[in-house]
Amino acid sequence: MRNTIFLLLFVLFSFEKINAQQQASASTIFSQMKKVADWQWKSLETEGWKNPKKDWTSGVLYTGMMAWSKLADSDIYYKKLIGVGENNKWKTGKYRFFADDYCVGQTYAQLYSIYKKPEFIEDLKNLGDSLVKLPHTESLEWKNNIHTREWAWCDALFMGPPTLGYLSEATGDLKYINKASELWWKSTAYLFDGEEHLFYRDSRYFNKKEKNGAKVFWSRGNGWVIAGLARVLSVLPQNHPDRKRFVDLFVKMSGRLAQLQQPDGTWHASLLDPESYPSKETSGTGLICYAMAWGINNGLLPYEKYKCVISNAWTALSSSVHPDGKLGFVQPQGAAPDKVGYDDTDVFGVGAFLLAGSEMFPLYLKHRNNVLIKEVYNGDSVAKAQIVELKWLDIAKKISKAKPNKIEVRDGATGILIPSIVVCKGKKPQLLRYKAELSAGTNRFFEISTK
């Protein structure tokens, strides 16, 4: 009887999860991202900031808000981030060479790439110049406040390297990302476990064991690493001499983490002893989901192999959002696995959620059958309209039985119909043409399909 009840519960759980996956769509991802982002800003405006606006927790929030701003088709979120930058006087945190305290620089550099205002990165550039000149020859053993000078803990690989990478993208000077690569591999040589293909949090955990006797590997810690990998790779030149090493590590970690995903779709706080912390956890899961979805979107991971992994992860993430938009199951700040519950939230978890959504949204769009997706980007600091033209031959290759009088264009996020025309030469269709209205610094995705 007991086994029968267990089997029934398993079947019901499986059906519920499959049904949730089937209901997921680009539009639901978009609307849920908006709900979470809006709840977070409202909470900050009404209840205040728990930590300083230069703190790493805030810095991680901004990374997700930047990703959401690019999709939101409105510059109001960019304006909120610019307001934060102005409040910070575009400075980094108290400890100059502490990676947590310059995580905010990722957002400064990305905003500069849109608005081209030198004050956004003046202080960050001075910091980057100093980091490049430092010898960085100390041991990474966790003592003597080493974390204020070196990337001696795995979280730093999300906070520090992408900051230097985005600074290189903003300035065109590769010395910053070259330094990031050098220091990345120093940290990896020290913290990466070659047998488990996972990262220790820091040297204090080398000999610690979980209750089941397994090594201690923290899901959010490894989430920081693989998300940091994705962000570095997004700005690392294709011909960079270290690129293959980064890609190989990214693929290796993705494969191992896919094996450790739990039946509820998340990665529990302890990767190798998930039963010790049985509840789901959204910050680590968000970071891992983001990285894997990014890997698929950029051709580094095969869609067929990872589609169920990321779909289950997103289902778990989206089911952790409260009706009002609050994200739950975010493990509180710490350095190791810990307990977490439905009401636990923090801004860095929201940042991870929005990063994940920013990659899941185009992934869902681009893997629909018989639909052509056109992405249009406005990299300018002002809104503009753009005439989009698609060759009919390209449409016919993607959409079977395409006919000029049956083709329509819709906004990928909202489903709103976009006026379009088919330009013909004689009776033969040549082009599909429509106008795209784009807010400053935003991407829009358009679905071309048959009526």
DRENFILUM-617864 format. One record per residue (C-alpha): residue number from 1; residue in one letter; x, y, z. Coordinates in Angstrom, 3 decimals, m for minus. Layout:
N
NODE kolmar seza     east    north       up
NODE    NUM    A        X        Y        Z
...
This chain:
451
NODE kolmar seza     east    north       up
NODE      1    M    0.000    0.000    0.000
NODE      2    R    2.812    2.382    0.909
NODE      3    N    4.561    1.728   m2.418
NODE      4    T    1.295    2.324   m4.279
NODE      5    I    0.844    5.726   m2.611
NODE      6    F    4.434    6.682   m3.424
NODE      7    L    3.965    5.683   m7.071
NODE      8    L    0.739    7.701   m7.291
NODE      9    L    2.423   10.780   m5.821
NODE     10    F    5.347   10.370   m8.235
NODE     11    V    3.002   10.141  m11.230
NODE     12    L    1.061   13.215  m10.080
NODE     13    F    4.301   15.156   m9.563
NODE     14    S    5.595   14.117  m12.982
NODE     15    F    2.323   15.067  m14.681
NODE     16    E    2.289   18.441  m12.929
NODE     17    K    5.869   19.150  m14.035
NODE     18    I    5.266   18.082  m17.637
NODE     19    N    2.088   20.155  m17.762
NODE     20    A    3.977   23.199  m16.468
NODE     21    Q    6.644   22.700  m19.115
NODE     22    Q    4.036   22.510  m21.868
NODE     23    Q    2.470   25.749  m20.655
NODE     24    A    5.799   27.597  m20.649
NODE     25    S    6.251   29.993  m23.542
NODE     26    A    8.301   33.017  m24.437
NODE     27    S    5.416   35.321  m23.535
NODE     28    T    4.944   33.751  m20.085
NODE     29    I    8.690   33.997  m19.426
NODE     30    F    8.640   37.664  m20.443
NODE     31    S    5.626   38.517  m18.283
NODE     32    Q    7.067   36.683  m15.283
NODE     33    M   10.397   38.476  m15.625
NODE     34    K    8.533   41.783  m15.650
NODE     35    K    6.525   40.830  m12.579
NODE     36    V    9.640   39.834  m10.614
NODE     37    A   11.611   42.910  m11.728
NODE     38    D    8.755   45.278  m10.867
NODE     39    W    8.198   43.655   m7.461
NODE     40    Q   11.878   44.023   m6.627
NODE     41    W   12.085   47.695   m7.561
NODE     42    K    8.886   48.433   m5.642
NODE     43    S   10.248   46.591   m2.601
NODE     44    L   13.498   48.567   m2.716
NODE     45    E   11.647   51.853   m3.088
NODE     46    T    9.191   51.189   m0.247
NODE     47    E   11.213   49.085    2.202
NODE     48    G   14.715   50.349    1.444
NODE     49    W   17.981   48.616    0.612
NODE     50    K   19.137   45.904    3.015
NODE     51    N   22.731   46.292    1.813
NODE     52    P   24.647   49.216    0.269
NODE     53    K   24.058   49.958   m3.400
NODE     54    K   27.726   49.119   m4.106
NODE     55    D   27.490   45.757   m2.331
NODE     56    W   27.928   42.512   m4.260
NODE     57    T   24.311   41.551   m3.577
NODE     58    S   23.181   44.736   m5.290
NODE     59    G   25.760   44.270   m8.049
NODE     60    V   24.333   40.857   m8.907
NODE     61    L   20.824   42.317   m8.943
NODE     62    Y   21.983   44.900  m11.481
NODE     63    T   23.399   42.197  m13.791
NODE     64    G   19.941   40.643  m14.010
NODE     65    M   18.225   44.002  m14.335
NODE     66    M   20.561   44.893  m17.215
NODE     67    A   19.624   41.661  m18.972
NODE     68    W   15.928   42.377  m18.399
NODE     69    S   16.304   46.004  m19.522
NODE     70    K   17.597   44.813  m22.873
NODE     71    L   14.379   42.834  m23.432
NODE     72    A   11.862   45.133  m21.758
NODE     73    D   11.242   47.419  m24.783
NODE     74    S   11.324   50.384  m22.404
NODE     75    D   14.177   52.464  m21.052
NODE     76    I   12.608   52.895  m17.598
NODE     77    Y   14.749   50.088  m16.159
NODE     78    Y   17.927   51.578  m17.619
NODE     79    K   16.964   54.884  m16.013
NODE     80    K   16.600   53.156  m12.642
NODE     81    L   20.089   51.671  m13.034
NODE     82    I   21.537   55.014  m14.101
NODE     83    G   19.942   56.484  m10.977
NODE     84    V   21.779   53.892   m8.892
NODE     85    G   25.048   54.723  m10.657
NODE     86    E   24.565   58.409   m9.995
NODE     87    N   23.783   57.671   m6.355
NODE     88    N   27.032   55.690   m6.177
NODE     89    K   28.835   58.531   m7.977
NODE     90    W   29.892   55.762  m10.373
NODE     91    K   32.321   54.417   m7.754
NODE     92    T   32.970   50.841   m6.715
NODE     93    G   32.873   49.572   m3.117
NODE     94    K   34.975   50.295   m0.055
NODE     95    Y   37.710   47.694   m0.600
NODE     96    R   39.390   48.628   m3.857
NODE     97    F   40.701   45.204   m4.950
NODE     98    F   37.918   43.068   m3.410
NODE     99    A   36.003   41.467   m6.308
NODE    100    D   32.669   41.672   m4.454
NODE    101    D   33.116   45.432   m4.213
NODE    102    Y   33.643   45.952   m7.944
NODE    103    C   30.911   43.628   m9.194
NODE    104    V   28.850   46.810   m9.746
NODE    105    G   31.357   47.696  m12.473
NODE    106    Q   29.724   45.172  m14.818
NODE    107    T   26.664   47.389  m14.952
NODE    108    Y   28.638   50.619  m15.241
NODE    109    A   30.524   49.236  m18.250
NODE    110    Q   27.387   47.884  m19.924
NODE    111    L   25.559   51.178  m19.457
NODE    112    Y   28.558   52.999  m20.922
NODE    113    S   28.358   50.786  m24.023
NODE    114    I   24.873   52.215  m24.638
NODE    115    Y   25.071   55.794  m23.374
NODE    116    K   28.776   56.532  m24.019
NODE    117    K   29.133   58.800  m20.983
NODE    118    P   32.774   58.768  m19.783
NODE    119    E   31.840   59.343  m16.139
NODE    120    F   30.142   55.933  m16.064
NODE    121    I   33.495   54.128  m16.254
NODE    122    E   36.092   56.698  m15.216
NODE    123    D   36.597   55.215  m11.742
NODE    124    L   36.220   51.641  m13.010
NODE    125    K   38.883   52.221  m15.657
NODE    126    N   41.280   53.532  m13.014
NODE    127    L   40.581   50.413  m10.965
NODE    128    G   41.128   48.181  m13.987
NODE    129    D   44.441   49.898  m14.749
NODE    130    S   45.577   49.231  m11.181
NODE    131    L   44.502   45.568  m11.278
NODE    132    V   46.404   45.019  m14.510
NODE    133    K   49.620   46.344  m12.957
NODE    134    L   49.469   44.323   m9.739
NODE    135    P   51.662   41.171   m9.677
NODE    136    H   49.025   38.855   m8.109
NODE    137    T   51.643   36.381   m6.887
NODE    138    E   50.191   35.540   m3.460
NODE    139    S   48.935   32.107   m2.484
NODE    140    L   45.137   31.764   m2.524
NODE    141    E   45.006   30.060    0.870
NODE    142    W   42.170   31.575    2.900
NODE    143    K   44.133   33.672    5.408
NODE    144    N   45.425   37.214    5.912
NODE    145    N   42.345   38.666    4.169
NODE    146    I   43.534   37.252    0.860
NODE    147    H   40.036   37.775   m0.571
NODE    148    T   40.578   41.548   m0.553
NODE    149    R   43.470   41.152   m2.998
NODE    150    E   42.972   37.929   m4.999
NODE    151    W   40.147   35.813   m6.423
NODE    152    A   40.602   33.238   m3.673
NODE    153    W   36.985   32.026   m3.487
NODE    154    C   34.810   30.696   m6.263
NODE    155    D   32.123   33.408   m5.985
NODE    156    A   34.750   35.908   m7.137
NODE    157    L   34.728   34.324  m10.601
NODE    158    F   31.310   35.883  m11.189
NODE    159    M   32.128   39.196   m9.513
NODE    160    G   35.569   39.984  m10.941
NODE    161    P   36.365   38.510  m14.390
NODE    162    P   33.166   39.679  m16.129
NODE    163    T   33.751   43.186  m14.781
NODE    164    L   37.123   43.335  m16.490
NODE    165    G   35.653   41.672  m19.580
NODE    166    Y   32.876   44.244  m19.955
NODE    167    L   35.428   47.000  m19.375
NODE    168    S   37.426   45.661  m22.332
NODE    169    E   34.237   45.585  m24.406
NODE    170    A   33.455   49.189  m23.441
NODE    171    T   36.940   50.599  m24.044
NODE    172    G   38.227   48.305  m26.795
NODE    173    D   41.344   47.659  m24.688
NODE    174    L   42.023   43.922  m24.304
NODE    175    K   44.443   44.332  m21.403
NODE    176    Y   41.570   44.073  m18.925
NODE    177    I   40.153   40.809  m20.221
NODE    178    N   43.658   39.430  m20.666
NODE    179    K   44.242   40.042  m16.953
NODE    180    A   40.889   38.464  m16.181
NODE    181    S   41.930   35.344  m18.094
NODE    182    E   45.273   35.150  m16.304
NODE    183    L   43.659   35.413  m12.873
NODE    184    W   40.781   33.088  m13.792
NODE    185    W   43.185   30.261  m14.485
NODE    186    K   45.136   30.963  m11.310
NODE    187    S   41.923   30.552   m9.279
NODE    188    T   40.862   27.504  m11.283
NODE    189    A   44.203   25.762  m10.708
NODE    190    Y   43.660   26.219   m6.977
NODE    191    L   39.904   25.662   m6.479
NODE    192    F   38.835   23.239   m9.230
NODE    193    D   38.465   19.561   m8.347
NODE    194    G   39.513   17.591  m11.423
NODE    195    E   37.704   14.425  m10.282
NODE    196    E   34.320   16.015   m9.596
NODE    197    H   34.600   18.808  m12.207
NODE    198    L   33.351   21.234   m9.562
NODE    199    F   34.801   24.182   m7.629
NODE    200    Y   35.441   24.361   m3.905
NODE    201    R   34.199   27.568   m2.317
NODE    202    D   37.673   28.298   m0.882
NODE    203    S   40.585   26.464    0.733
NODE    204    R   38.705   25.966    4.026
NODE    205    Y   36.536   23.373    2.281
NODE    206    F   39.276   21.205    0.767
NODE    207    N   39.043   18.614    3.539
NODE    208    K   35.489   19.115    4.799
NODE    209    K   32.824   16.450    4.287
NODE    210    E   29.040   16.439    4.095
NODE    211    K   26.934   14.228    6.391
NODE    212    N   27.040   11.449    3.801
NODE    213    G   30.819   11.634    3.576
NODE    214    A   30.908   13.458    0.224
NODE    215    K   33.038   16.497   m0.530
NODE    216    V   31.450   19.889    0.094
NODE    217    F   30.449   21.572   m3.158
NODE    218    W   27.959   24.417   m2.896
NODE    219    S   25.364   24.833   m5.642
NODE    220    R   25.371   28.635   m5.590
NODE    221    G   29.163   28.687   m5.483
NODE    222    N   29.360   26.563   m8.615
NODE    223    G   26.537   28.630  m10.059
NODE    224    W   28.713   31.705   m9.661
NODE    225    V   31.497   29.980  m11.564
NODE    226    I   29.509   28.673  m14.535
NODE    227    A   27.563   31.941  m14.848
NODE    228    G   30.868   33.818  m14.699
NODE    229    L   32.161   31.554  m17.466
NODE    230    A   29.187   32.436  m19.657
NODE    231    R   29.670   36.154  m19.066
NODE    232    V   33.402   36.061  m19.766
NODE    233    L   32.853   34.025  m22.925
NODE    234    S   30.216   36.506  m24.098
NODE    235    V   32.901   39.223  m24.379
NODE    236    L   36.040   37.132  m24.972
NODE    237    P   37.230   37.511  m28.596
NODE    238    Q   36.745   34.418  m30.749
NODE    239    N   40.467   34.358  m31.545
NODE    240    H   41.629   34.799  m27.952
NODE    241    P   44.357   32.234  m27.135
NODE    242    D   42.541   31.118  m23.958
NODE    243    R   39.078   30.799  m25.462
NODE    244    K   39.254   27.038  m26.025
NODE    245    R   40.225   26.511  m22.383
NODE    246    F   37.211   28.530  m21.246
NODE    247    V   34.884   26.632  m23.578
NODE    248    D   36.239   23.254  m22.461
NODE    249    L   35.727   24.155  m18.793
NODE    250    F   32.230   25.456  m19.511
NODE    251    V   31.210   22.251  m21.300
NODE    252    K   32.799   20.069  m18.608
NODE    253    M   31.019   21.868  m15.764
NODE    254    S   27.708   21.859  m17.644
NODE    255    G   27.854   18.110  m18.084
NODE    256    R   28.635   17.488  m14.418
NODE    257    L   25.979   19.877  m13.136
NODE    258    A   23.365   18.330  m15.428
NODE    259    Q   24.031   15.000  m13.691
NODE    260    L   23.429   16.600  m10.279
NODE    261    Q   20.078   18.238  m10.995
NODE    262    Q   17.383   17.026   m8.587
NODE    263    P   13.940   15.650   m9.553
NODE    264    D   12.354   18.962   m8.529
NODE    265    G   14.343   20.695  m11.299
NODE    266    T   16.736   22.567   m8.996
NODE    267    W   20.219   22.120   m7.628
NODE    268    H   19.915   21.814   m3.867
NODE    269    A   22.297   23.802   m1.681
NODE    270    S   24.700   20.844   m1.364
NODE    271    L   25.479   19.320   m4.749
NODE    272    L   26.776   15.957   m3.520
NODE    273    D   24.523   15.594   m0.461
NODE    274    P   21.207   17.032   m1.620
NODE    275    E   19.206   15.122    0.994
NODE    276    S   20.845   17.179    3.747
NODE    277    Y   19.154   20.274    2.325
NODE    278    P   16.046   18.819    0.665
NODE    279    S   14.253   22.019   m0.340
NODE    280    K   14.820   23.640   m3.701
NODE    281    E   17.083   26.681   m3.972
NODE    282    T   16.624   29.363   m6.618
NODE    283    S   19.773   31.491   m6.632
NODE    284    G   22.148   28.663   m7.570
NODE    285    T   19.527   27.174   m9.869
NODE    286    G   19.008   30.523  m11.591
NODE    287    L   22.720   30.941  m12.236
NODE    288    I   23.121   27.411  m13.608
NODE    289    C   19.967   27.678  m15.747
NODE    290    Y   21.221   30.992  m17.140
NODE    291    A   24.609   29.564  m18.056
NODE    292    M   23.255   26.425  m19.727
NODE    293    A   20.611   28.324  m21.687
NODE    294    W   23.299   30.777  m22.763
NODE    295    G   25.446   27.830  m23.834
NODE    296    I   22.649   26.479  m26.033
NODE    297    N   21.867   29.897  m27.518
NODE    298    N   25.535   30.355  m28.407
NODE    299    G   26.150   26.913  m29.852
NODE    300    L   28.352   25.525  m27.074
NODE    301    L   25.824   23.005  m25.711
NODE    302    P   23.510   20.741  m27.759
NODE    303    Y   19.856   21.645  m27.375
NODE    304    E   18.584   18.066  m27.451
NODE    305    K   20.898   17.007  m24.624
NODE    306    Y   20.132   19.932  m22.315
NODE    307    K   16.577   20.976  m23.181
NODE    308    C   14.958   18.935  m20.394
NODE    309    V   17.535   20.112  m17.863
NODE    310    I   16.881   23.791  m18.467
NODE    311    S   13.141   23.345  m18.966
NODE    312    N   12.842   21.605  m15.598
NODE    313    A   15.045   24.270  m14.012
NODE    314    W   12.885   27.092  m15.369
NODE    315    T    9.709   25.332  m14.233
NODE    316    A   11.167   25.154  m10.723
NODE    317    L   12.234   28.792  m10.821
NODE    318    S    8.939   30.110  m12.115
NODE    319    S    6.970   28.059   m9.567
NODE    320    S    8.989   29.798   m6.817
NODE    321    V    7.571   33.212   m7.721
NODE    322    H    4.870   34.405   m5.333
NODE    323    P    1.621   35.767   m6.810
NODE    324    D    2.826   39.345   m6.211
NODE    325    G    6.194   38.766   m7.951
NODE    326    K    8.395   38.043   m4.935
NODE    327    L   10.952   35.322   m5.653
NODE    328    G   11.205   32.696   m2.902
NODE    329    F   13.609   29.880   m1.968
NODE    330    V   16.688   32.123   m2.165
NODE    331    Q   19.305   30.805    0.268
NODE    332    P   20.442   33.651    2.542
NODE    333    Q   23.914   35.113    2.200
NODE    334    G   26.638   32.695    3.253
NODE    335    A   29.636   30.670    2.168
NODE    336    A   28.286   27.108    2.215
NODE    337    P   25.103   25.032    1.856
NODE    338    D   22.312   26.086    4.229
NODE    339    K   18.554   25.771    4.758
NODE    340    V   16.110   27.772    2.667
NODE    341    G   12.317   28.220    2.497
NODE    342    Y    9.450   29.602    0.431
NODE    343    D    9.603   33.100    1.936
NODE    344    D   13.386   33.510    1.747
NODE    345    T   14.391   36.093   m0.834
NODE    346    D   17.238   38.464   m1.622
NODE    347    V   18.207   40.761   m4.455
NODE    348    F   21.001   38.548   m5.774
NODE    349    G   18.478   35.721   m6.259
NODE    350    V   16.343   38.076   m8.334
NODE    351    G   19.419   38.946  m10.388
NODE    352    A   20.038   35.251  m11.064
NODE    353    F   16.352   34.706  m11.976
NODE    354    L   16.374   37.574  m14.471
NODE    355    L   19.626   36.364  m16.023
NODE    356    A   18.058   32.926  m16.503
NODE    357    G   14.907   34.394  m18.018
NODE    358    S   16.920   36.563  m20.411
NODE    359    E   18.331   33.410  m22.025
NODE    360    M   15.255   31.194  m21.683
NODE    361    F   13.115   33.768  m23.501
NODE    362    P   14.994   33.661  m26.844
NODE    363    L   15.667   29.936  m26.442
NODE    364    Y   11.948   29.135  m26.347
NODE    365    L   11.343   31.383  m29.330
NODE    366    K   14.128   29.971  m31.468
NODE    367    H   13.163   26.328  m30.987
NODE    368    R    9.602   26.544  m32.250
NODE    369    N    8.687   24.668  m35.395
NODE    370    N    7.665   26.412  m38.603
NODE    371    V    8.441   29.857  m37.227
NODE    372    L   11.173   32.280  m38.250
NODE    373    I   12.534   34.506  m35.480
NODE    374    K   14.074   37.860  m36.314
NODE    375    E   16.067   39.652  m33.632
NODE    376    V   16.473   43.428  m33.940
NODE    377    Y   18.704   45.483  m31.637
NODE    378    N   18.953   49.180  m31.009
NODE    379    G   22.354   49.862  m29.475
NODE    380    D   21.795   53.620  m29.338
NODE    381    S   20.900   55.703  m26.302
NODE    382    V   17.673   56.973  m27.888
NODE    383    A   14.594   55.242  m29.235
NODE    384    K   14.382   54.744  m32.975
NODE    385    A   12.394   53.033  m35.688
NODE    386    Q   14.003   50.552  m38.039
NODE    387    I   12.698   49.134  m41.302
NODE    388    V   13.268   45.376  m41.281
NODE    389    E   13.456   43.438  m44.532
NODE    390    L   13.637   39.647  m44.809
NODE    391    K   14.297   37.768  m48.019
NODE    392    W   11.369   35.599  m49.039
NODE    393    L   13.751   32.739  m49.824
NODE    394    D   14.866   32.720  m46.178
NODE    395    I   11.253   32.687  m45.026
NODE    396    A   10.366   29.826  m47.365
NODE    397    K   13.306   27.769  m46.068
NODE    398    K   12.079   28.052  m42.490
NODE    399    I    8.302   28.068  m42.936
NODE    400    S    6.713   25.305  m44.972
NODE    401    K    3.951   26.267  m47.389
NODE    402    A    4.597   29.970  m46.848
NODE    403    K    2.282   32.172  m48.917
NODE    404    P    2.344   35.982  m49.133
NODE    405    N   m1.284   36.337  m48.072
NODE    406    K   m0.824   33.976  m45.118
NODE    407    I    2.325   35.420  m43.526
NODE    408    E    2.145   37.529  m40.375
NODE    409    V    4.590   39.181  m37.998
NODE    410    R    4.067   39.259  m34.230
NODE    411    D    6.024   40.620  m31.305
NODE    412    G    7.724   37.632  m29.669
NODE    413    A    7.131   38.905  m26.140
NODE    414    T    3.517   40.039  m26.342
NODE    415    G    2.077   38.333  m29.420
NODE    416    I    0.868   41.700  m30.756
NODE    417    L    0.418   41.725  m34.539
NODE    418    I    2.894   43.948  m36.389
NODE    419    P    1.756   45.487  m39.730
NODE    420    S    3.814   44.094  m42.605
NODE    421    I    3.848   43.890  m46.392
NODE    422    V    5.234   41.400  m48.896
NODE    423    V    7.087   43.020  m51.778
NODE    424    C    6.699   41.095  m55.035
NODE    425    K    8.398   41.187  m58.402
NODE    426    G    5.639   40.303  m60.788
NODE    427    K    3.851   37.487  m58.996
NODE    428    K    6.943   36.255  m57.143
NODE    429    P    7.416   37.391  m53.531
NODE    430    Q   10.813   38.943  m52.876
NODE    431    L   10.794   40.571  m49.448
NODE    432    L    8.835   40.789  m46.223
NODE    433    R    8.980   44.308  m44.795
NODE    434    Y    7.835   45.794  m41.500
NODE    435    K    8.740   48.610  m39.128
NODE    436    A   10.264   47.889  m35.730
NODE    437    E   10.001   50.504  m32.981
NODE    438    L   12.868   50.083  m30.537
NODE    439    S   13.529   51.735  m27.194
NODE    440    A   17.075   52.747  m26.272
NODE    441    G   19.455   49.814  m25.841
NODE    442    T   16.811   47.145  m26.347
NODE    443    N   16.346   43.934  m28.287
NODE    444    R   13.059   42.893  m29.837
NODE    445    F   12.265   39.473  m31.192
NODE    446    F    9.688   39.060  m33.959
NODE    447    E    7.877   35.853  m34.909
NODE    448    I    7.202   35.341  m38.613
NODE    449    S    4.701   32.546  m39.198
NODE    450    T    1.604   31.569  m41.146
NODE    451    K   m1.846   32.713  m40.058
